[in-house]
């Protein structure tokens, strides 16, 4: 078991099971404590439950009908299922697989979209500060400061994904969830996003679903390996990649299945 630096883990997942309808559980009795200020990768073959586990952390799975959940997820000592969903999603940001800036909004308004959607009024100087600081955090301010009122869709794919990350961190969340955030990007844009994520872990805790084992090896501090809904192994990334403790993990990492 990975030791936490703090008495209370950032995220403490205990005996979590999630099922859709009458089918078998997509996530089966998963328990894991997620470290602060680190990148934790979730790996595994398609359909193993990694995205379901990720989305459970801000309760996006509840957007689907007939979902049953057992177990708990504690965020800084509070059960997320006892927090209003809208409040939880302010504390747990989400970045999806494909860049999805709001197509009718400017770059400026995309960064602030969460505030508007939540009915939070801001003064102009507050808006300006949030936009500049959020875009600076994703190394975009110098690139777009003269184009803030153009639509975000004019940006390249990599810039659009960094804009989505800026939008997610504008609320200063405690956790940032990323669901294969570079799978739709070219190698150059992927490298820029990976470098950005390594920088962001200084201020945020990142939980990253990736199908790219090389990416997990390059940028994650800890890794989870899931198979058929179960958490097979969870350890320091360098240890898992060099000396996995489970034969199924070794088979996956060496390309023998998945």
Backbone bond lengths (Angstrom), bond angles and torsions (degrees), N, CA, C in turn:
res aa  C-N    CA-C-N  psi(-1)  N-CA   C-N-CA  omega(-1)  CA-C   N-CA-C  phi
1 X - - - 1.477 - - 1.518 109.40 -
2 X 1.313 117.07 133.43 1.453 121.86 179.46 1.522 109.81 -72.09
3 X 1.310 116.42 132.13 1.458 120.88 -179.34 1.527 110.40 -83.60
4 X 1.310 116.26 140.63 1.451 122.07 177.12 1.525 109.83 -90.09
5 X 1.323 116.05 147.09 1.454 120.17 174.92 1.524 110.67 -76.69
6 X 1.309 117.04 -25.32 1.456 121.99 179.96 1.519 109.60 -105.55
7 X 1.305 115.53 158.06 1.456 119.15 178.61 1.522 111.83 -63.99
8 X 1.337 116.04 -35.58 1.457 120.58 179.48 1.523 108.32 -108.88
9 X 1.337 118.69 122.54 1.466 120.02 178.26 1.520 110.63 -63.17
10 X 1.307 115.75 153.36 1.456 119.93 174.14 1.528 109.44 -59.79
11 X 1.313 115.49 -54.49 1.469 122.17 175.44 1.516 108.10 -124.35
12 X 1.299 116.06 130.74 1.454 120.68 178.51 1.530 107.69 -128.16
13 X 1.321 115.72 102.07 1.465 122.62 -178.19 1.521 107.75 -94.35
14 X 1.333 116.00 126.73 1.466 119.43 -176.29 1.527 110.90 -130.86
15 X 1.328 114.65 120.66 1.476 122.32 173.26 1.527 111.91 48.82
16 X 1.328 116.38 44.74 1.469 121.24 -176.08 1.524 111.01 -83.72
17 X 1.326 115.29 125.25 1.458 121.95 173.66 1.519 108.69 -129.50
18 X 1.335 116.38 136.95 1.467 121.92 -179.49 1.514 108.47 -134.52
19 X 1.333 116.23 130.69 1.465 121.42 178.37 1.514 109.24 -132.08
20 X 1.329 114.91 145.61 1.467 122.02 176.45 1.526 108.11 -104.57
21 X 1.325 116.15 116.80 1.458 119.93 179.55 1.520 111.40 62.30
22 X 1.345 114.71 -139.77 1.460 120.52 -177.73 1.523 112.62 -92.37
23 X 1.331 117.08 3.18 1.457 120.24 -177.18 1.515 112.47 -73.56
24 X 1.329 116.69 174.48 1.466 120.75 178.17 1.521 110.26 -67.34
25 X 1.317 118.50 156.37 1.459 120.52 -179.44 1.526 111.90 -58.84
26 X 1.333 116.15 135.39 1.464 121.07 174.09 1.522 110.47 -78.98
27 X 1.337 115.59 -26.81 1.462 123.14 175.06 1.518 106.81 -130.84
28 X 1.348 116.76 130.33 1.459 121.13 -173.04 1.528 111.47 -122.36
29 X 1.316 116.11 108.05 1.463 122.40 170.18 1.527 113.30 49.26
30 X 1.322 116.17 49.55 1.466 121.08 -179.10 1.524 110.36 -85.35
31 X 1.312 115.67 131.34 1.460 122.37 174.15 1.521 108.40 -130.12
32 X 1.341 116.63 130.66 1.463 120.90 179.38 1.513 109.14 -164.71
33 X 1.328 115.97 141.55 1.466 122.15 173.74 1.522 107.82 -106.37
34 X 1.332 116.32 124.12 1.466 121.79 -173.50 1.529 110.15 -99.50
35 X 1.320 116.00 130.10 1.457 122.00 -174.93 1.524 113.21 -75.51
36 X 1.314 114.27 153.46 1.458 121.50 176.73 1.527 110.55 -79.83
37 X 1.353 114.84 153.64 1.465 122.45 173.61 1.529 110.87 46.53
38 X 1.311 114.53 52.69 1.454 121.43 179.15 1.522 108.55 -151.81
39 X 1.330 115.56 162.02 1.454 121.53 171.97 1.522 107.83 -102.49
40 X 1.319 115.44 121.18 1.461 121.24 176.65 1.523 107.99 -111.92
41 X 1.323 116.41 117.93 1.465 121.61 -179.26 1.524 110.03 -91.45
42 X 1.327 115.49 143.10 1.465 121.82 172.76 1.519 107.29 -115.11
43 X 1.318 116.23 115.89 1.461 121.80 -176.53 1.522 110.15 -116.19
44 X 1.325 114.81 165.64 1.454 120.37 175.51 1.509 110.52 151.21
45 X 1.330 117.84 163.29 1.469 120.74 179.74 1.516 111.46 -67.77
46 X 1.329 116.21 164.71 1.464 121.30 179.03 1.519 110.52 -55.56
47 X 1.345 115.32 137.98 1.455 119.98 177.56 1.510 115.46 79.63
48 X 1.343 116.71 14.05 1.471 118.90 -176.42 1.524 112.12 -88.03
49 X 1.347 118.35 -7.31 1.459 120.26 177.78 1.510 114.83 104.53
50 X 1.343 117.50 2.68 1.466 118.56 -174.29 1.526 112.60 -66.59
51 X 1.344 118.03 -41.39 1.470 119.22 178.76 1.525 111.63 -70.87
52 X 1.322 116.92 -34.88 1.468 119.74 176.42 1.527 110.38 -62.75
53 X 1.328 116.42 -42.30 1.466 120.23 177.59 1.522 110.34 -62.79
54 X 1.326 117.26 -46.02 1.459 120.91 -179.30 1.524 111.01 -59.43
55 X 1.329 116.30 -48.83 1.464 120.21 -174.69 1.524 112.17 -70.75
56 X 1.313 117.00 -19.65 1.461 119.58 176.87 1.524 111.28 -66.67
57 X 1.337 116.81 -25.62 1.461 120.03 -175.61 1.521 111.70 -66.64
58 X 1.345 118.94 -26.95 1.463 118.49 170.43 1.530 111.48 -120.24
59 X 1.322 114.36 22.67 1.475 123.71 170.53 1.524 113.49 62.05
60 X 1.319 117.30 30.85 1.459 119.69 175.03 1.528 111.66 -69.26
61 X 1.329 116.56 -22.83 1.469 118.72 177.84 1.529 111.47 -61.41
62 X 1.333 116.61 -21.40 1.467 119.84 -179.24 1.527 112.64 -70.72
63 X 1.330 117.00 -11.00 1.458 120.23 177.79 1.533 111.43 -74.85
64 X 1.329 116.87 -10.93 1.465 121.11 177.88 1.528 108.87 -96.47
65 X 1.342 117.63 149.86 1.471 119.74 -179.82 1.526 112.05 -76.04
66 X 1.330 115.15 154.03 1.470 122.56 171.02 1.527 113.49 55.91
67 X 1.318 115.99 45.92 1.461 120.79 177.03 1.527 108.86 -97.79
68 X 1.307 116.34 130.90 1.470 120.23 175.78 1.521 109.36 -112.43
69 X 1.325 115.64 137.24 1.456 121.70 -176.59 1.518 109.25 -130.23
70 X 1.322 115.65 134.09 1.462 121.80 172.73 1.517 108.05 -129.57
71 X 1.326 115.72 149.11 1.449 120.22 -178.68 1.515 110.82 101.80
72 X 1.330 116.29 -168.46 1.460 120.03 -176.08 1.521 110.93 -143.19
73 X 1.334 114.57 155.12 1.462 122.48 170.00 1.522 106.00 -130.05
74 X 1.310 116.50 117.55 1.456 121.80 179.47 1.521 109.10 -99.76
75 X 1.325 116.71 129.28 1.460 123.49 175.44 1.513 107.80 -110.87
76 X 1.324 115.50 109.38 1.472 120.27 -175.91 1.525 111.63 49.47
77 X 1.326 115.96 42.23 1.451 121.95 173.82 1.515 115.76 88.48
78 X 1.362 117.32 -0.99 1.459 120.85 -179.67 1.521 109.77 -113.83
79 X 1.328 116.87 132.89 1.461 121.56 178.98 1.523 109.15 -67.80
80 X 1.338 117.21 121.29 1.466 119.86 -175.90 1.530 112.14 -64.81
81 X 1.328 117.06 -22.40 1.465 119.62 -179.49 1.527 111.67 -78.30
82 X 1.334 116.18 -4.08 1.462 121.34 175.32 1.530 111.86 -106.17
83 X 1.338 116.77 5.51 1.462 122.42 178.27 1.523 107.92 -103.90
84 X 1.325 117.08 141.92 1.458 119.64 173.37 1.524 108.83 -57.44
85 X 1.344 116.59 135.12 1.463 120.67 -174.80 1.524 111.97 -56.08
86 X 1.332 117.11 -40.49 1.461 120.30 -177.97 1.525 110.83 -65.56
87 X 1.339 117.43 -35.65 1.464 120.93 177.23 1.528 110.64 -71.24
88 X 1.327 115.75 -39.47 1.461 119.72 179.51 1.526 110.57 -60.86
89 X 1.321 116.76 -42.47 1.468 119.97 -175.81 1.518 112.73 -73.62
90 X 1.321 117.20 -13.23 1.462 119.96 169.16 1.534 109.82 -75.51
91 X 1.310 115.97 -31.95 1.466 121.17 -176.91 1.521 112.70 -88.41
92 X 1.334 116.13 -18.51 1.471 121.37 -177.61 1.526 107.72 -128.48
93 X 1.332 116.87 99.92 1.455 121.39 -178.42 1.523 111.71 -78.45
94 X 1.341 116.13 160.49 1.470 120.81 -175.87 1.525 109.63 -137.78
95 X 1.338 115.19 134.29 1.469 122.53 174.00 1.525 107.14 -125.55
96 X 1.325 115.48 129.19 1.461 120.13 -172.51 1.528 112.33 -96.11
97 X 1.335 114.24 176.68 1.454 121.81 -174.08 1.526 112.13 -62.23
98 X 1.327 116.22 -47.75 1.460 120.18 179.86 1.530 109.74 -102.88
99 X 1.324 116.64 138.82 1.471 118.69 176.68 1.527 110.50 -54.99
100 X 1.308 117.03 130.81 1.466 119.86 -176.07 1.525 112.87 -136.45
101 X 1.359 117.25 55.72 1.464 117.00 172.66 1.524 109.50 -62.87
102 X 1.316 116.86 148.01 1.459 119.73 178.70 1.529 108.34 -65.07
103 X 1.333 117.99 119.28 1.470 120.69 -168.11 1.514 114.75 -66.11
104 X 1.327 118.11 -25.71 1.471 119.70 -177.56 1.522 112.04 -93.03
105 X 1.317 117.80 -2.61 1.458 120.81 -176.63 1.522 111.53 -102.28
106 X 1.302 115.53 151.45 1.460 121.47 174.77 1.526 109.63 -72.47
107 X 1.328 115.15 169.19 1.470 120.11 174.82 1.529 109.52 -57.08
108 X 1.309 116.29 -46.22 1.468 122.97 -179.72 1.532 110.48 -56.74
109 X 1.326 116.30 -50.02 1.468 120.16 -176.63 1.525 111.97 -73.38
110 X 1.337 117.94 -26.69 1.463 119.77 175.30 1.520 110.94 -62.78
111 X 1.326 116.13 -43.40 1.473 119.22 179.90 1.523 110.71 -60.86
112 X 1.337 116.15 -36.71 1.466 121.40 -175.30 1.528 113.06 -92.41
113 X 1.323 117.75 4.72 1.464 120.82 -171.74 1.518 112.33 -57.45
114 X 1.322 117.41 -38.67 1.458 120.07 -178.34 1.518 112.22 -62.05
115 X 1.316 116.57 -37.77 1.463 120.17 178.62 1.522 110.59 -66.28
116 X 1.330 115.64 -43.37 1.467 119.07 -179.53 1.521 110.97 -65.78
117 X 1.338 116.76 -44.16 1.467 120.38 -178.94 1.523 111.88 -63.75
118 X 1.333 116.17 -28.07 1.460 120.75 179.60 1.520 112.77 -93.30
119 X 1.331 116.67 4.71 1.458 120.20 177.34 1.513 113.89 68.44
120 X 1.333 116.79 29.20 1.464 121.09 -178.64 1.527 108.80 -96.73
121 X 1.318 116.76 115.18 1.455 120.93 179.89 1.518 111.77 -82.79
122 X 1.314 116.10 140.50 1.458 121.84 179.80 1.525 109.55 -132.50
123 X 1.322 115.57 148.75 1.456 120.03 172.07 1.524 109.25 -75.29
124 X 1.332 115.49 160.11 1.462 119.15 -175.47 1.527 111.78 -59.38
125 X 1.332 117.42 -41.36 1.459 118.36 -178.77 1.523 111.39 -68.24
126 X 1.342 117.56 -31.32 1.464 120.79 175.41 1.527 110.26 -66.53
127 X 1.323 115.88 -43.00 1.471 119.84 177.58 1.527 110.42 -60.57
128 X 1.324 115.65 -47.56 1.466 119.88 -178.19 1.527 111.00 -59.23
129 X 1.336 116.08 -41.27 1.463 119.97 -179.08 1.526 110.90 -65.92
130 X 1.331 117.48 -44.78 1.467 121.15 -179.12 1.525 110.57 -63.17
131 X 1.328 116.31 -43.31 1.468 119.99 -179.45 1.524 110.53 -63.69
132 X 1.311 116.71 -48.11 1.471 118.74 -178.11 1.524 111.50 -65.51
133 X 1.326 117.47 -44.59 1.470 119.29 -177.72 1.528 111.52 -67.53
134 X 1.337 116.94 -38.56 1.469 120.02 -179.74 1.523 110.91 -67.98
135 X 1.320 116.81 -44.01 1.473 120.13 179.39 1.526 110.95 -69.42
136 X 1.332 116.99 -33.43 1.470 119.90 176.37 1.524 110.38 -65.97
137 X 1.334 116.70 -36.43 1.464 120.72 -179.09 1.519 112.39 -64.60
138 X 1.336 116.44 -25.99 1.472 119.81 178.99 1.531 110.93 -106.27
139 X 1.340 116.27 18.00 1.464 123.10 176.04 1.526 112.78 57.96
140 X 1.331 116.20 41.21 1.459 120.14 -179.89 1.528 113.50 -117.88
141 X 1.322 117.92 -11.81 1.462 119.28 -172.12 1.527 111.62 -57.75
142 X 1.329 117.12 -48.57 1.463 119.96 -178.80 1.526 111.40 -65.15
143 X 1.328 116.73 -29.48 1.462 120.98 -178.54 1.525 112.13 -73.55
144 X 1.336 117.51 -32.79 1.471 119.50 -169.44 1.523 114.22 -124.40
145 X 1.327 118.74 2.94 1.465 119.91 -173.23 1.523 112.78 -60.32
146 X 1.335 117.19 -24.19 1.462 120.12 178.42 1.528 112.27 -96.05
147 X 1.335 116.71 4.20 1.476 121.06 -177.81 1.525 111.29 -129.64
148 X 1.324 116.99 24.80 1.463 120.33 -171.94 1.522 113.26 -61.20
149 X 1.318 116.91 -25.31 1.460 118.68 -175.41 1.530 112.72 -103.37
150 X 1.342 114.82 13.73 1.458 120.16 168.61 1.528 108.70 -88.70
151 X 1.317 116.27 154.99 1.464 119.62 179.96 1.534 110.72 -65.59
152 X 1.325 115.02 144.34 1.454 119.89 -178.61 1.511 113.64 -64.33
153 X 1.324 117.18 -19.59 1.463 120.05 -177.71 1.521 113.08 -72.55
154 X 1.351 119.05 -9.31 1.464 119.18 177.38 1.523 111.24 -79.20
155 X 1.305 117.13 -11.87 1.458 122.24 -178.57 1.532 111.14 -74.61
156 X 1.322 116.23 160.50 1.465 120.76 173.76 1.521 109.62 -68.68
157 X 1.329 116.71 167.01 1.466 120.29 -179.47 1.513 112.86 -58.12
158 X 1.337 115.94 -43.53 1.461 119.10 179.54 1.514 112.45 -65.96
159 X 1.334 116.38 -39.57 1.468 119.78 176.96 1.523 111.00 -66.14
160 X 1.332 117.00 -38.83 1.465 119.88 177.92 1.523 110.69 -61.18
161 X 1.336 116.99 -40.17 1.467 118.53 -179.77 1.524 110.49 -68.94
162 X 1.324 117.80 -37.91 1.467 119.46 176.12 1.527 110.86 -66.51
163 X 1.339 117.30 -33.69 1.462 120.33 174.38 1.527 110.47 -63.14
164 X 1.326 116.90 -40.70 1.470 120.61 178.23 1.532 110.79 -64.60
165 X 1.333 116.51 -36.08 1.463 119.76 176.31 1.523 109.82 -67.42
166 X 1.339 116.74 -40.71 1.474 120.27 176.65 1.521 110.44 -60.23
167 X 1.321 116.93 -41.86 1.469 121.54 178.31 1.526 110.48 -61.49
168 X 1.343 116.08 -39.25 1.465 120.16 -178.27 1.522 112.18 -70.12
169 X 1.329 117.29 -35.37 1.465 119.29 -176.61 1.530 112.42 -90.94
170 X 1.348 117.79 -3.68 1.463 120.48 179.56 1.525 111.75 -59.96
171 X 1.339 116.98 -27.81 1.468 122.07 177.82 1.534 112.26 -84.72
172 X 1.342 115.86 -0.71 1.465 120.96 -176.52 1.529 111.11 54.74
173 X 1.340 117.48 59.35 1.466 120.51 -176.37 1.526 112.00 -71.16
174 X 1.310 115.27 163.32 1.460 120.50 176.09 1.526 111.30 -82.06
175 X 1.325 115.90 -29.07 1.456 121.94 -178.18 1.520 108.56 -133.91
176 X 1.333 115.94 143.25 1.459 120.97 174.59 1.526 107.75 -120.24
177 X 1.335 116.13 119.34 1.458 122.68 178.49 1.522 108.40 -97.05
178 X 1.333 116.25 135.58 1.462 120.68 -179.21 1.525 108.72 -133.46
179 X 1.328 115.79 119.38 1.464 121.23 -176.78 1.526 109.44 -104.08
180 X 1.337 115.73 93.46 1.469 122.70 -178.20 1.537 111.05 48.62
181 X 1.328 118.09 58.01 1.466 121.10 -169.79 1.517 115.06 -70.33
182 X 1.329 118.31 -12.29 1.471 119.50 -178.60 1.524 113.09 -114.22
183 X 1.327 118.51 4.99 1.462 120.04 -173.79 1.524 113.07 -66.79
184 X 1.346 117.59 -21.81 1.467 120.78 179.35 1.526 112.13 -99.30
185 X 1.340 117.52 8.29 1.460 121.01 -174.74 1.524 111.81 -108.48
186 X 1.342 115.50 156.75 1.464 120.25 176.56 1.531 108.94 -77.74
187 X 1.338 117.64 168.26 1.469 120.29 -175.15 1.534 114.51 -57.68
188 X 1.341 117.57 -37.93 1.465 119.77 -179.37 1.531 110.32 -66.78
189 X 1.336 116.61 -46.97 1.460 120.36 178.72 1.526 110.78 -64.77
190 X 1.331 116.58 -37.52 1.467 120.79 177.25 1.515 111.15 -59.78
191 X 1.316 116.45 -44.41 1.464 120.67 -179.92 1.525 111.46 -61.80
192 X 1.342 116.65 -40.65 1.469 120.38 179.03 1.520 111.15 -64.44
193 X 1.335 116.82 -42.08 1.461 120.09 179.67 1.532 110.33 -66.91
194 X 1.329 116.81 -40.85 1.465 119.18 178.28 1.531 111.09 -61.04
195 X 1.337 116.36 -44.88 1.469 119.51 177.87 1.527 110.54 -60.27
196 X 1.328 116.29 -38.88 1.464 120.96 178.80 1.523 111.10 -63.02
197 X 1.326 117.22 -44.39 1.460 120.23 -178.13 1.529 111.21 -63.02
198 X 1.324 116.48 -37.60 1.468 119.95 177.80 1.532 110.30 -62.72
199 X 1.336 117.04 -37.71 1.459 120.32 176.94 1.528 111.79 -70.09
200 X 1.330 116.29 -39.82 1.468 119.97 -176.40 1.523 112.76 -66.24
201 X 1.323 118.07 -24.88 1.470 118.67 -178.56 1.532 112.07 -66.92
202 X 1.343 116.83 -11.54 1.461 119.46 175.36 1.528 111.19 -69.07
203 X 1.342 116.11 -23.15 1.462 120.43 -177.84 1.523 113.46 -119.21
204 X 1.324 116.88 -22.17 1.465 120.71 -175.03 1.521 109.61 -129.56
205 X 1.312 114.52 162.27 1.458 120.77 173.16 1.521 107.36 -103.55
206 X 1.328 116.90 126.33 1.456 121.99 -172.04 1.522 110.83 -112.75
207 X 1.331 115.10 132.62 1.460 122.37 174.61 1.515 106.29 -117.45
208 X 1.327 117.09 117.40 1.455 123.03 -166.94 1.522 111.70 -122.66
209 X 1.333 116.58 116.70 1.459 120.25 169.42 1.519 108.19 -84.97
210 X 1.314 117.47 128.35 1.452 121.13 178.59 1.527 110.76 -144.23
211 X 1.335 115.31 139.54 1.464 120.03 172.84 1.521 109.65 -92.28
212 X 1.334 116.02 -4.56 1.457 122.83 -174.33 1.530 109.11 -97.58
213 X 1.330 116.20 102.37 1.461 119.76 -178.36 1.524 111.68 -63.21
214 X 1.341 116.70 -33.86 1.453 119.86 177.51 1.512 111.82 -62.24
215 X 1.326 115.66 -38.65 1.465 120.02 178.14 1.520 110.62 -64.44
216 X 1.315 116.49 -45.25 1.465 119.81 178.11 1.521 110.83 -59.15
217 X 1.324 116.52 -42.44 1.460 120.50 -179.61 1.525 111.37 -65.99
218 X 1.335 116.49 -36.22 1.462 120.23 -176.51 1.515 113.34 -72.99
219 X 1.339 117.57 -42.88 1.465 117.68 -166.35 1.522 115.54 -120.46
220 X 1.325 119.21 -13.15 1.466 117.97 -175.69 1.526 111.60 -89.75
221 X 1.319 114.49 149.69 1.465 121.20 175.92 1.522 110.87 -90.85
222 X 1.334 115.53 -35.09 1.463 122.41 179.53 1.521 108.29 -132.61
223 X 1.314 115.66 154.16 1.464 119.86 179.86 1.520 110.64 -137.04
224 X 1.335 114.19 142.71 1.458 122.52 170.66 1.528 107.58 -111.27
225 X 1.310 116.14 139.02 1.460 120.20 172.34 1.525 108.35 -115.84
226 X 1.328 114.72 121.59 1.461 120.40 -179.42 1.523 110.11 -111.80
227 X 1.325 115.11 146.56 1.462 121.23 178.17 1.523 108.60 -149.55
228 X 1.328 115.74 123.43 1.467 122.37 178.63 1.528 111.53 53.39
229 X 1.335 115.96 42.19 1.450 121.53 175.41 1.511 115.37 85.10
230 X 1.314 117.46 -8.29 1.454 120.99 -177.30 1.524 111.14 -102.56
231 X 1.322 116.77 146.43 1.454 121.67 171.87 1.532 106.90 -85.32
232 X 1.316 114.95 104.38 1.469 120.56 -174.62 1.515 111.15 -78.37
233 X 1.348 115.28 -42.01 1.460 119.31 -174.71 1.518 109.67 -153.17
234 X 1.317 115.90 143.68 1.469 122.42 179.48 1.511 107.27 -144.88
235 X 1.347 116.54 118.88 1.460 118.83 -174.96 1.521 110.12 -161.47
236 X 1.314 115.17 177.90 1.457 121.09 171.54 1.526 108.05 -59.10
237 X 1.322 116.70 134.69 1.461 120.11 -173.01 1.521 112.58 -57.75
238 X 1.324 117.85 -46.56 1.467 119.46 -177.52 1.526 111.09 -61.43
239 X 1.324 117.22 -36.27 1.464 120.22 178.68 1.522 110.91 -69.86
240 X 1.347 116.78 -43.11 1.457 119.49 -178.83 1.530 111.50 -62.83
241 X 1.323 115.99 -39.92 1.469 119.34 -177.21 1.521 112.86 -75.98
242 X 1.326 117.84 -23.48 1.461 119.76 -178.65 1.523 112.93 -100.22
243 X 1.339 116.08 -31.12 1.461 119.04 -178.00 1.522 109.66 -148.73
244 X 1.353 116.84 71.12 1.471 119.30 179.77 1.528 110.32 -63.89
245 X 1.329 115.54 148.18 1.462 119.19 -176.12 1.519 112.79 -92.35
246 X 1.324 117.54 -11.65 1.468 120.98 -178.13 1.529 109.34 -120.38
247 X 1.308 116.72 138.57 1.467 120.72 -177.84 1.526 112.10 -64.02
248 X 1.337 117.14 -29.26 1.462 119.45 178.65 1.522 110.95 -68.77
249 X 1.335 116.19 -37.49 1.458 120.01 175.61 1.522 110.05 -63.60
250 X 1.290 116.46 -46.04 1.464 120.73 179.72 1.524 111.01 -60.32
251 X 1.333 117.02 -41.84 1.464 120.72 179.51 1.526 110.92 -62.95
252 X 1.320 116.65 -40.63 1.463 119.98 179.36 1.524 111.16 -66.82
253 X 1.320 116.73 -46.53 1.457 120.88 -176.11 1.518 112.36 -68.32
254 X 1.315 117.45 -25.01 1.465 120.96 178.77 1.521 112.52 -96.45
255 X 1.333 116.33 7.31 1.466 119.84 175.06 1.500 115.71 77.50
256 X 1.326 118.28 19.07 1.458 120.91 -178.60 1.524 113.61 -83.85
257 X 1.343 114.82 -14.65 1.463 119.10 170.10 1.521 108.96 -159.36
258 X 1.328 115.67 167.79 1.469 121.07 177.08 1.509 113.06 82.22
